[in-house]
Amino acid sequence: MQTALSQLGPVIVDGIIYSAWLFIAAVGLTLVYGVMKILNVTHGSFYALGAYAGASLTAAWLARGYPPMLSYAVLLAGALLVTLVAAPVIERGLLRFMYAKDEVVILLVTYALFLVLEDVIKLIWGVNPYFVAEPYALLGSFEVGGLKYPTYNLILVGLALTLAAGLAWVLRATRVGKLLLAVIHDPEMSRALGVNVDRFYLVTFGLGCFLAALGGSFTAPTVSVVPGLGVDVIVLSFAVVVIGGLGSLPGAALGAVIVGLVRSLSVHYLPQVELFVIYSVMALVLAFRPRGLFGLAEPRKI
């Protein structure tokens, strides 16, 4: 009993860190679905592109002897670069022709695009792993319950909190956010009232792409960046947003916290069921709340 209680601090810390990472990785997916009603499987590819861009740009920056503390700005620049290159091409060149299609058709289109982008990543960066550990170790570490954690993890937590607060403020306290809510509830009526719905779709898709790439870029220093990185991320992101409710930002936050804490408990106390418990929680939630914890029934249109 004493051992279990002594591990409680590390369990909570691990859960918070993993929840922050999950929220950053998943929030763009639920945002795009909430506005555009697209189950965007390419979200995993944007994450992987961000990881590769962040790792390669940061490695090049450090190799030239530039200040290591600015490597965090380079990680951010990597996510921005992926967004500026990929988002307009994909949304304007492909997805805008699919908005009138059934959701299943769009899902298959984004899945096909995901497979294409996986090969594009291999063509650009090859199949060898990329390592860029310097930003991860640069800030030192802190200790909880006898375990040391890199201080870099606090950047992920702060980033998740900043994104959550920023998105909530934009949606609820700005004119753009109120127009976006109108587009979400009734795009046809919004278009009839003069709202440029196509522009909102482009900006929303770009923001979703940026959030995924940002998650990948800031995760790159903590992992080995290898082909297939986006596959696990898209599966976990879907689990988070399904638990919270597709299209719900509070739902994504709650889903990330639930999955993060459940995973942390299993890793510390029953590691052999780590993956099983995550999907068990998802199945349990869907059994009682088929649309997720914050999901609402679709309004009928006559």
KEMISE-552750 format. One record per residue (C-alpha): residue in three letters; x, y, z; residue number from 1; chain. Coordinates in pm, 1 decimal. Each point is the difference from the previous one (the first is absolute). Example, Ala and Ser with C-alpha at 12.3 -4.5 7.8 and 13.67 -1.06 7.14 Angstrom:
+---------+----------+----------+----------+-----+--------+
: residuo :       c1 :       c2 :       c3 : num : cadena :
+---------+----------+----------+----------+-----+--------+
:     Ala :   1230.0 :   -450.0 :    780.0 :   1 :      A :
:     Ser :    137.0 :    344.0 :    -66.0 :   2 :      A :
+---------+----------+----------+----------+-----+--------+
//
This chain:
+---------+----------+----------+----------+-----+--------+
: residuo :       c1 :       c2 :       c3 : num : cadena :
+---------+----------+----------+----------+-----+--------+
:     Met :      0.0 :      0.0 :      0.0 :   1 :      A :
:     Gln :    284.2 :    240.7 :     87.9 :   2 :      A :
:     Thr :    169.3 :    -67.2 :   -334.7 :   3 :      A :
:     Ala :   -321.4 :     66.6 :   -188.3 :   4 :      A :
:     Leu :    -52.1 :    327.8 :    187.4 :   5 :      A :
:     Ser :    360.9 :    106.5 :    -56.2 :   6 :      A :
:     Gln :    -55.1 :    -37.7 :   -375.1 :   7 :      A :
:     Leu :   -307.4 :    223.5 :      2.6 :   8 :      A :
:     Gly :    199.6 :    317.8 :    -71.1 :   9 :      A :
:     Pro :    179.0 :   -144.4 :   -305.0 :  10 :      A :
:     Val :   -330.2 :   -147.1 :   -122.2 :  11 :      A :
:     Ile :   -164.1 :    344.2 :      5.9 :  12 :      A :
:     Val :    300.7 :    171.7 :   -158.6 :  13 :      A :
:     Asp :     25.0 :   -261.9 :   -275.8 :  14 :      A :
:     Gly :   -374.7 :     26.3 :    -56.9 :  15 :      A :
:     Ile :     12.5 :    379.8 :    -30.1 :  16 :      A :
:     Ile :    294.9 :     -8.1 :   -241.6 :  17 :      A :
:     Tyr :   -155.6 :   -268.5 :   -217.9 :  18 :      A :
:     Ser :   -338.2 :    177.2 :      8.5 :  19 :      A :
:     Ala :    164.2 :    323.3 :   -117.5 :  20 :      A :
:     Trp :    166.1 :   -179.3 :   -289.8 :  21 :      A :
:     Leu :   -324.9 :   -174.5 :    -93.4 :  22 :      A :
:     Phe :   -194.7 :    326.6 :      2.9 :  23 :      A :
:     Ile :    253.9 :    171.6 :   -226.6 :  24 :      A :
:     Ala :     -4.8 :   -298.9 :   -235.4 :  25 :      A :
:     Ala :   -380.3 :    -36.4 :     -9.3 :  26 :      A :
:     Val :   -148.1 :    350.3 :     24.6 :  27 :      A :
:     Gly :     56.8 :     77.9 :   -368.5 :  28 :      A :
:     Leu :   -189.4 :   -314.7 :    -96.8 :  29 :      A :
:     Thr :   -309.0 :     92.7 :    200.3 :  30 :      A :
:     Leu :     18.8 :    363.2 :   -118.3 :  31 :      A :
:     Val :     -4.2 :    -98.2 :   -368.2 :  32 :      A :
:     Tyr :   -286.9 :   -241.1 :     56.4 :  33 :      A :
:     Gly :   -198.1 :    250.7 :    202.8 :  34 :      A :
:     Val :     16.6 :    265.5 :   -273.0 :  35 :      A :
:     Met :     27.8 :   -197.7 :   -322.6 :  36 :      A :
:     Lys :   -149.9 :   -339.9 :     94.1 :  37 :      A :
:     Ile :    309.3 :   -174.7 :   -134.6 :  38 :      A :
:     Leu :    155.4 :   -301.3 :    173.3 :  39 :      A :
:     Asn :    349.4 :    102.9 :   -102.2 :  40 :      A :
:     Val :    226.2 :   -307.0 :     -0.5 :  41 :      A :
:     Thr :    280.5 :    213.7 :   -148.5 :  42 :      A :
:     His :     25.0 :    155.7 :    347.1 :  43 :      A :
:     Gly :    252.5 :   -274.1 :     78.7 :  44 :      A :
:     Ser :    205.0 :     93.9 :   -306.5 :  45 :      A :
:     Phe :      9.8 :    366.5 :    104.2 :  46 :      A :
:     Tyr :    124.9 :   -112.3 :    341.1 :  47 :      A :
:     Ala :    275.5 :   -207.9 :   -162.4 :  48 :      A :
:     Leu :     91.4 :    282.1 :   -241.2 :  49 :      A :
:     Gly :     27.9 :    237.6 :    294.6 :  50 :      A :
:     Ala :    223.8 :   -245.2 :    184.9 :  51 :      A :
:     Tyr :    230.8 :    -46.6 :   -298.0 :  52 :      A :
:     Ala :      9.9 :    371.7 :    -82.1 :  53 :      A :
:     Gly :     65.3 :     95.6 :    362.5 :  54 :      A :
:     Ala :    270.8 :   -265.2 :     43.4 :  55 :      A :
:     Ser :    183.2 :     77.1 :   -326.0 :  56 :      A :
:     Leu :    -16.6 :    379.4 :     35.5 :  57 :      A :
:     Thr :    111.3 :    -12.3 :    364.4 :  58 :      A :
:     Ala :    286.7 :   -235.8 :    -82.2 :  59 :      A :
:     Ala :    113.4 :    235.3 :   -277.4 :  60 :      A :
:     Trp :    -30.5 :    299.5 :    235.1 :  61 :      A :
:     Leu :    209.9 :   -160.9 :    272.0 :  62 :      A :
:     Ala :    256.7 :   -136.4 :   -247.5 :  63 :      A :
:     Arg :     76.8 :    356.1 :   -109.5 :  64 :      A :
:     Gly :     73.5 :    104.0 :    357.3 :  65 :      A :
:     Tyr :   -299.0 :    228.6 :     45.5 :  66 :      A :
:     Pro :   -134.9 :     62.5 :    355.6 :  67 :      A :
:     Pro :   -162.3 :   -321.2 :    133.0 :  68 :      A :
:     Met :   -265.5 :    195.3 :    193.1 :  69 :      A :
:     Leu :   -144.0 :    120.3 :   -330.9 :  70 :      A :
:     Ser :    -55.5 :   -362.3 :   -107.2 :  71 :      A :
:     Tyr :   -350.4 :     21.8 :    148.4 :  72 :      A :
:     Ala :    -79.6 :    279.2 :   -245.8 :  73 :      A :
:     Val :    137.7 :   -224.3 :   -275.5 :  74 :      A :
:     Leu :   -240.9 :   -276.5 :    105.5 :  75 :      A :
:     Leu :   -285.5 :    249.1 :    -29.4 :  76 :      A :
:     Ala :    130.6 :    110.7 :   -340.6 :  77 :      A :
:     Gly :     -0.7 :   -362.9 :   -116.3 :  78 :      A :
:     Ala :   -371.0 :    -32.4 :     81.0 :  79 :      A :
:     Leu :    -75.9 :    329.9 :   -176.0 :  80 :      A :
:     Leu :    193.7 :   -109.5 :   -308.7 :  81 :      A :
:     Val :   -196.0 :   -325.4 :    -26.0 :  82 :      A :
:     Thr :   -326.0 :    191.6 :     35.6 :  83 :      A :
:     Leu :     81.3 :    262.0 :   -263.0 :  84 :      A :
:     Val :    109.4 :   -263.9 :   -250.9 :  85 :      A :
:     Ala :   -247.5 :   -283.5 :     55.6 :  86 :      A :
:     Ala :   -326.8 :    151.7 :    123.7 :  87 :      A :
:     Pro :    -89.7 :    230.2 :   -293.8 :  88 :      A :
:     Val :     98.4 :   -261.4 :   -258.6 :  89 :      A :
:     Ile :   -210.0 :   -274.6 :    157.0 :  90 :      A :
:     Glu :   -303.6 :    210.2 :     93.0 :  91 :      A :
:     Arg :    -17.9 :    211.4 :   -318.2 :  92 :      A :
:     Gly :    124.0 :   -272.8 :   -233.9 :  93 :      A :
:     Leu :   -202.3 :   -295.5 :    123.8 :  94 :      A :
:     Leu :   -227.3 :     30.1 :    302.1 :  95 :      A :
:     Arg :   -208.5 :    295.6 :   -119.4 :  96 :      A :
:     Phe :   -135.8 :   -222.6 :   -276.6 :  97 :      A :
:     Met :   -112.8 :   -256.2 :    258.7 :  98 :      A :
:     Tyr :   -210.7 :    206.0 :    241.0 :  99 :      A :
:     Ala :   -327.1 :   -104.2 :   -163.7 : 100 :      A :
:     Lys :     94.4 :   -368.2 :     15.8 : 101 :      A :
:     Asp :   -100.8 :   -247.0 :    267.9 : 102 :      A :
:     Glu :    219.3 :     -3.5 :    312.5 : 103 :      A :
:     Val :    109.6 :   -357.5 :    -72.9 : 104 :      A :
:     Val :    125.8 :    103.5 :   -344.7 : 105 :      A :
:     Ile :    200.1 :    286.7 :    150.7 : 106 :      A :
:     Leu :    139.4 :   -239.4 :    261.9 : 107 :      A :
:     Leu :    122.7 :   -232.1 :   -276.3 : 108 :      A :
:     Val :    149.4 :    293.3 :   -192.2 : 109 :      A :
:     Thr :    196.3 :    120.1 :    303.4 : 110 :      A :
:     Tyr :    110.7 :   -357.1 :     71.6 : 111 :      A :
:     Ala :    130.8 :    -32.2 :   -356.5 : 112 :      A :
:     Leu :    177.6 :    333.0 :     40.1 : 113 :      A :
:     Phe :    147.1 :   -122.4 :    328.1 : 114 :      A :
:     Leu :    154.1 :   -298.6 :   -180.7 : 115 :      A :
:     Val :    138.9 :    228.3 :   -271.2 : 116 :      A :
:     Leu :    153.5 :    237.8 :    255.3 : 117 :      A :
:     Glu :    161.4 :   -291.4 :    184.2 : 118 :      A :
:     Asp :    192.4 :    -82.0 :   -318.7 : 119 :      A :
:     Val :     76.0 :    369.1 :    -61.0 : 120 :      A :
:     Ile :    161.7 :     12.1 :    344.7 : 121 :      A :
:     Lys :    218.5 :   -299.5 :    -88.7 : 122 :      A :
:     Leu :     98.6 :    159.9 :   -332.5 : 123 :      A :
:     Ile :    107.0 :    324.4 :    171.3 : 124 :      A :
:     Trp :    157.9 :   -126.0 :    323.0 : 125 :      A :
:     Gly :     69.5 :   -365.5 :    -76.1 : 126 :      A :
:     Val :    -57.8 :   -286.0 :    243.4 : 127 :      A :
:     Asn :    278.6 :     67.4 :    251.9 : 128 :      A :
:     Pro :   -100.5 :    139.6 :    340.3 : 129 :      A :
:     Tyr :     59.0 :    363.9 :     91.3 : 130 :      A :
:     Phe :    121.2 :     97.6 :    347.9 : 131 :      A :
:     Val :      9.8 :    352.2 :    143.8 : 132 :      A :
:     Ala :     24.5 :    -34.8 :    376.4 : 133 :      A :
:     Glu :    168.4 :    332.7 :     82.4 : 134 :      A :
:     Pro :   -319.6 :    203.4 :     62.5 : 135 :      A :
:     Tyr :   -129.7 :   -280.0 :    222.7 : 136 :      A :
:     Ala :    301.9 :      4.3 :    230.5 : 137 :      A :
:     Leu :     78.7 :    371.6 :    -19.5 : 138 :      A :
:     Leu :   -222.9 :    116.5 :    286.4 : 139 :      A :
:     Gly :    108.2 :   -255.8 :    258.4 : 140 :      A :
:     Ser :   -239.2 :   -210.1 :    208.0 : 141 :      A :
:     Phe :   -218.5 :     -5.0 :    309.8 : 142 :      A :
:     Glu :    -79.7 :   -280.9 :    242.4 : 143 :      A :
:     Val :   -332.2 :   -142.6 :    120.2 : 144 :      A :
:     Gly :    -24.7 :   -306.0 :    224.6 : 145 :      A :
:     Gly :    360.1 :    -97.2 :    -62.0 : 146 :      A :
:     Leu :    -38.1 :     14.4 :   -379.2 : 147 :      A :
:     Lys :    163.5 :    264.7 :   -217.5 : 148 :      A :
:     Tyr :   -192.3 :    167.9 :   -283.0 : 149 :      A :
:     Pro :    149.5 :    225.8 :   -268.1 : 150 :      A :
:     Thr :   -121.5 :    356.6 :     46.4 : 151 :      A :
:     Tyr :    -78.6 :     -2.7 :   -373.0 : 152 :      A :
:     Asn :   -318.3 :   -189.4 :     89.7 : 153 :      A :
:     Leu :   -128.1 :    315.4 :    168.9 : 154 :      A :
:     Ile :     21.7 :    172.7 :   -338.8 : 155 :      A :
:     Leu :   -246.1 :   -257.2 :   -136.3 : 156 :      A :
:     Val :   -234.3 :     58.6 :    294.6 : 157 :      A :
:     Gly :     23.0 :    377.8 :    -40.1 : 158 :      A :
:     Leu :    -55.4 :    -30.6 :   -375.4 : 159 :      A :
:     Ala :   -311.1 :   -212.7 :     52.5 : 160 :      A :
:     Leu :   -144.3 :    247.7 :    252.3 : 161 :      A :
:     Thr :     78.4 :    293.6 :   -229.7 : 162 :      A :
:     Leu :   -167.9 :   -166.8 :   -296.8 : 163 :      A :
:     Ala :   -308.2 :    -90.8 :    203.4 : 164 :      A :
:     Ala :    -37.0 :    352.3 :    140.7 : 165 :      A :
:     Gly :     74.2 :    164.7 :   -335.0 : 166 :      A :
:     Leu :   -249.3 :   -207.2 :   -197.1 : 167 :      A :
:     Ala :   -270.3 :     50.5 :    263.6 : 168 :      A :
:     Trp :     59.4 :    377.1 :     -4.6 : 169 :      A :
:     Val :    -10.7 :     21.5 :   -380.1 : 170 :      A :
:     Leu :   -323.8 :   -199.0 :    -22.1 : 171 :      A :
:     Arg :   -185.8 :    175.0 :    281.3 : 172 :      A :
:     Ala :    132.8 :    356.2 :     16.8 : 173 :      A :
:     Thr :     86.7 :    110.3 :   -353.6 : 174 :      A :
:     Arg :   -201.6 :     92.3 :   -307.5 : 175 :      A :
:     Val :    185.4 :   -260.4 :   -205.3 : 176 :      A :
:     Gly :    -91.3 :   -265.8 :    255.5 : 177 :      A :
:     Lys :   -367.8 :     93.2 :     -6.9 : 178 :      A :
:     Leu :     -2.4 :    -12.9 :   -380.6 : 179 :      A :
:     Leu :    174.1 :   -336.4 :     17.0 : 180 :      A :
:     Leu :   -268.4 :   -131.2 :    236.1 : 181 :      A :
:     Ala :   -262.0 :    117.6 :   -249.9 : 182 :      A :
:     Val :    182.2 :   -190.9 :   -277.1 : 183 :      A :
:     Ile :     10.8 :   -309.9 :    220.2 : 184 :      A :
:     His :   -374.1 :      6.5 :     73.3 : 185 :      A :
:     Asp :   -124.2 :     89.2 :   -349.9 : 186 :      A :
:     Pro :    251.5 :     56.5 :   -282.2 : 187 :      A :
:     Glu :   -274.5 :     48.3 :   -260.8 : 188 :      A :
:     Met :   -168.0 :    279.1 :    192.2 : 189 :      A :
:     Ser :    337.5 :    156.0 :     83.1 : 190 :      A :
:     Arg :     88.4 :      4.5 :   -368.4 : 191 :      A :
:     Ala :   -335.8 :    159.5 :    -84.8 : 192 :      A :
:     Leu :     69.9 :    275.0 :    256.3 : 193 :      A :
:     Gly :    329.9 :     86.6 :   -166.3 : 194 :      A :
:     Val :    246.6 :   -196.8 :    211.5 : 195 :      A :
:     Asn :    293.7 :   -131.9 :   -204.0 : 196 :      A :
:     Val :    -40.3 :   -362.1 :    104.7 : 197 :      A :
:     Asp :    274.3 :   -123.7 :   -234.2 : 198 :      A :
:     Arg :    250.6 :    231.4 :    167.8 : 199 :      A :
:     Phe :   -103.0 :   -127.0 :    344.1 : 200 :      A :
:     Tyr :     47.2 :   -358.1 :   -122.2 : 201 :      A :
:     Leu :    349.3 :     80.7 :   -130.0 : 202 :      A :
:     Val :    102.2 :    175.3 :    323.3 : 203 :      A :
:     Thr :   -146.9 :   -277.8 :    214.1 : 204 :      A :
:     Phe :    174.0 :   -272.2 :   -196.9 : 205 :      A :
:     Gly :    324.3 :    197.2 :     16.3 : 206 :      A :
:     Leu :    -35.4 :     40.1 :    375.7 : 207 :      A :
:     Gly :    -71.6 :   -371.9 :     41.2 : 208 :      A :
:     Cys :    306.3 :    -78.5 :   -211.2 : 209 :      A :
:     Phe :    210.7 :    240.6 :    206.9 : 210 :      A :
:     Leu :   -113.7 :   -152.4 :    330.5 : 211 :      A :
:     Ala :     86.6 :   -350.5 :   -120.9 : 212 :      A :
:     Ala :    338.4 :    113.8 :   -135.1 : 213 :      A :
:     Leu :     65.7 :    192.3 :    322.7 : 214 :      A :
:     Gly :    -62.7 :   -315.1 :    202.5 : 215 :      A :
:     Gly :    237.6 :   -195.6 :   -222.1 : 216 :      A :
:     Ser :    269.0 :    268.1 :     -0.9 : 217 :      A :
:     Phe :      6.7 :     41.2 :    378.5 : 218 :      A :
:     Thr :    -11.5 :   -376.5 :     51.8 : 219 :      A :
:     Ala :    296.3 :    -58.9 :   -233.6 : 220 :      A :
:     Pro :    265.4 :     71.8 :    269.9 : 221 :      A :
:     Thr :   -157.3 :   -262.1 :    228.0 : 222 :      A :
:     Val :    -13.2 :   -293.8 :   -242.9 : 223 :      A :
:     Ser :    174.4 :   -160.8 :   -294.1 : 224 :      A :
:     Val :   -167.7 :    142.0 :   -312.6 : 225 :      A :
:     Val :    -61.7 :   -299.5 :   -228.4 : 226 :      A :
:     Pro :   -234.0 :    -92.4 :   -287.8 : 227 :      A :
:     Gly :   -346.8 :    -96.7 :    120.9 : 228 :      A :
:     Leu :      9.6 :    251.0 :    285.9 : 229 :      A :
:     Gly :   -337.7 :    142.5 :   -104.5 : 230 :      A :
:     Val :   -183.5 :   -334.1 :     16.4 : 231 :      A :
:     Asp :      3.3 :    -34.7 :    378.6 : 232 :      A :
:     Val :    -81.8 :    368.3 :     39.6 : 233 :      A :
:     Ile :   -310.9 :     -7.0 :   -217.4 : 234 :      A :
:     Val :   -130.4 :   -308.7 :    182.4 : 235 :      A :
:     Leu :     52.0 :    156.9 :    343.7 : 236 :      A :
:     Ser :   -141.7 :    333.5 :   -120.3 : 237 :      A :
:     Phe :   -315.1 :   -171.7 :   -120.3 : 238 :      A :
:     Ala :    -30.7 :   -173.5 :    337.5 : 239 :      A :
:     Val :     27.0 :    335.0 :    180.9 : 240 :      A :
:     Val :   -250.9 :    188.8 :   -215.9 : 241 :      A :
:     Val :   -246.0 :   -291.4 :     -7.0 : 242 :      A :
:     Ile :      3.8 :    -17.8 :    380.3 : 243 :      A :
:     Gly :    -49.2 :    375.2 :     31.6 : 244 :      A :
:     Gly :   -241.2 :     36.2 :   -291.3 : 245 :      A :
:     Leu :     91.1 :     79.1 :   -360.1 : 246 :      A :
:     Gly :     18.6 :    373.0 :    -60.2 : 247 :      A :
:     Ser :     12.0 :     99.1 :    367.9 : 248 :      A :
:     Leu :    305.2 :    188.3 :    129.0 : 249 :      A :
:     Pro :    -90.4 :    -56.3 :    369.6 : 250 :      A :
:     Gly :    -59.8 :   -362.6 :    -94.8 : 251 :      A :
:     Ala :    348.5 :    -27.7 :   -150.5 : 252 :      A :
:     Ala :    149.3 :    143.6 :    319.5 : 253 :      A :
:     Leu :   -197.7 :   -235.7 :    224.6 : 254 :      A :
:     Gly :     70.1 :   -297.4 :   -226.9 : 255 :      A :
:     Ala :    373.8 :     75.2 :     10.1 : 256 :      A :
:     Val :     -4.1 :     22.0 :    381.9 : 257 :      A :
:     Ile :   -193.8 :   -326.2 :     34.3 : 258 :      A :
:     Val :    226.0 :   -190.7 :   -240.0 : 259 :      A :
:     Gly :    313.6 :    154.1 :    149.1 : 260 :      A :
:     Leu :    -85.2 :    -91.1 :    359.1 : 261 :      A :
:     Val :   -126.5 :   -348.4 :    -88.6 : 262 :      A :
:     Arg :    314.0 :    -72.5 :   -198.6 : 263 :      A :
:     Ser :    221.5 :    131.2 :    280.7 : 264 :      A :
:     Leu :   -175.4 :   -220.3 :    256.0 : 265 :      A :
:     Ser :     40.1 :   -306.7 :   -220.9 : 266 :      A :
:     Val :    368.3 :     73.0 :    -75.0 : 267 :      A :
:     His :     85.2 :     30.0 :    369.7 : 268 :      A :
:     Tyr :   -217.8 :   -276.2 :    141.1 : 269 :      A :
:     Leu :    -87.5 :   -239.3 :   -286.5 : 270 :      A :
:     Pro :    222.5 :     72.9 :   -302.7 : 271 :      A :
:     Gln :   -105.6 :   -308.4 :   -197.3 : 272 :      A :
:     Val :   -348.0 :    146.6 :    -60.7 : 273 :      A :
:     Glu :    111.0 :    351.7 :   -100.1 : 274 :      A :
:     Leu :   -152.9 :      0.9 :   -350.1 : 275 :      A :
:     Phe :   -297.8 :   -211.3 :    101.1 : 276 :      A :
:     Val :   -124.5 :    243.1 :    266.0 : 277 :      A :
:     Ile :      0.5 :    299.4 :   -236.9 : 278 :      A :
:     Tyr :   -233.7 :   -165.5 :   -245.6 : 279 :      A :
:     Ser :   -200.8 :   -157.9 :    280.6 : 280 :      A :
:     Val :    -75.7 :    349.3 :    130.5 : 281 :      A :
:     Met :   -104.7 :    106.0 :   -350.5 : 282 :      A :
:     Ala :   -229.4 :   -302.4 :    -35.5 : 283 :      A :
:     Leu :   -149.3 :     61.7 :    345.0 : 284 :      A :
:     Val :    -74.3 :    366.0 :    -76.0 : 285 :      A :
:     Leu :   -155.6 :    -83.1 :   -337.9 : 286 :      A :
:     Ala :   -217.9 :   -268.7 :    156.7 : 287 :      A :
:     Phe :   -176.6 :    263.6 :    209.9 : 288 :      A :
:     Arg :     67.8 :    317.3 :   -202.4 : 289 :      A :
:     Pro :     18.1 :    -96.9 :   -370.5 : 290 :      A :
:     Arg :     88.2 :    358.6 :    -98.7 : 291 :      A :
:     Gly :    263.4 :     40.0 :    271.2 : 292 :      A :
:     Leu :    -11.2 :    182.0 :    332.4 : 293 :      A :
:     Phe :    -57.9 :    344.4 :   -156.1 : 294 :      A :
:     Gly :   -155.5 :   -112.1 :   -326.4 : 295 :      A :
:     Leu :   -340.3 :    142.5 :    -91.1 : 296 :      A :
:     Ala :   -266.9 :   -144.9 :   -224.2 : 297 :      A :
:     Glu :      1.8 :    137.5 :   -352.7 : 298 :      A :
:     Pro :   -289.0 :    242.6 :    -58.6 : 299 :      A :
:     Arg :   -249.0 :   -105.3 :   -263.6 : 300 :      A :
:     Lys :    -30.3 :    228.1 :   -298.4 : 301 :      A :
:     Ile :   -329.7 :     16.2 :   -186.3 : 302 :      A :
+---------+----------+----------+----------+-----+--------+
//
